[in-house]
Amino acid sequence: MGRIASKALTAKQVENESTPGYHADGPNTGLYLQVTPNDYGFTRSWVYRYTSPTTRKRRELGLGPAKVRKLADARSLSADLRLKVLNGIDPKDERDRIRYEGIAARAHQITFDEAVRQCISAKSAEWKNIKHGQQWRNTLTTYASPLLGRVPVESITIELVHKVLQPIWITKTETATRVRQRIETVLDWCKARGYCKGDNPASLKGGLGELLPKSQKIKKVEHHAALPYQRANAFVTALRSKSSVTAMALEFMLLTACRTGEVVGAKWEEIDLVANVWTIPPERMKAGQQHRVPLCKRAVQILNLLKAKTQNEYVFPSNSIAKNTHMSTGSCLVAMKKMDSFKGYTPHGLRSTFRDWASETTSFANETLELALAHTIKNKGEAAYRRQDQLEKRMKLMQLWQQYVEAPAEEAKITQLMRGVS
């Protein structure tokens, strides 16, 4: 039972009181010193006792140990609580509500690194290959995680995003642009899941766009180094002296004008060696549309050579001990770098080699050349009328390309006679 006191407690009494029970700090204050015996003596703590304005029941609220909260502080706090009760607020209910809201908020809190992991997992179905997800993870781990990794996404600000991007915005503009886009996507995903609210701090439409110079004004467009088509014969001659799978992949790439990833990921089930057509499914194409590739005689010969050597489902298998895996795109680049006479050129640039040759030495329509390269048509009107893939025309084109590639430089002048072919 609490003891009704006509006098307020003193600091000395609070420090030395040893009578177990409640000791009131004067009449009608609601503040009590609670003394509880223990194995070492006594525990003295503060309690505020009141009648709930909502239930009309007697309640008490602990205010902490007397050693920590001194008498003056306890009186100030109890005065605030009395005012809440007068205003119809139950102090204990309010404290519990704030505590539970904090627990719920922390339970729903997510760091940037965890958001990246979940976002990549959720969006991986949209991507055409595993490499895309790896690129996302690697760039964000390298450039964003050191600063943002442990930060709750709701606490990420424009200033923090700017600190991530500013050191690389000028020197590595293309990379910085991708990092920004990926941070923005992750935070958009977080917003959709309810992990954060408000404007996206990584969006250029907000304040971030004012802090960074426009990337279009500063970045230098670096095209893939393209082998001059006049050197195609020398390149193929060098490749045929090697007889490796990588060398055959590079020659096949040159003869089909396909992208590196499309070639190294080719499967036997995609290839018809009767019709001499390679059909690449939509999920492996950059534009997301099926692409039929006419195969010249030398391309078919390469395929027959490989088919006799491998039991792998992939046309260009990896040297790895793992079964049913294809060679990496990087192996083609490494192989070209090791060819002293062709250093500086890239596998992807071989597409430009074909395009330059076709544009300058043949009279095939631009539309046919674009179809050969599987380029997306940006003009909607032109795209609507292009209903055929001109496979027969492209078969003639690719066979002429083989003939040019296999002819020594002095004999290649005969390609001028192709101008009448269409």
Summary of the structure (lengths in Angstrom):
residues: 422
radius of gyration: 37.1
end to end distance: 106.6
largest distance: 119.1
contacts: 1189
relative contact order: 0.07
helix: 54%
strand: 12%
